[in-house]
């Protein structure tokens, strides 16, 4: 029979091998994914960032909540 220490070592080695296989498969998948990602130059990235910046910049500042409430009250009174 096996003594408890050798049994523990055998089971530990088994799970270490399983973990290593999973890790290797994960890294292979990451490598395959990275190979398909387009490699842009810094100029392309800067141009895209500037385009996104102008598209996301609001043209008008939003009103404060108190100003919105006052405007809503005025509109409500005007329509009554």
Buried (B, 14 or more C-beta within 10 A) or exposed (E): EEEEEEEEEEEEEEEEEEEEEEEEEEEEEEEEEEEEEEEEEEEEEEEEEEEEEEEEEEEEEEEEEEEEEEEEEEEEEEEE
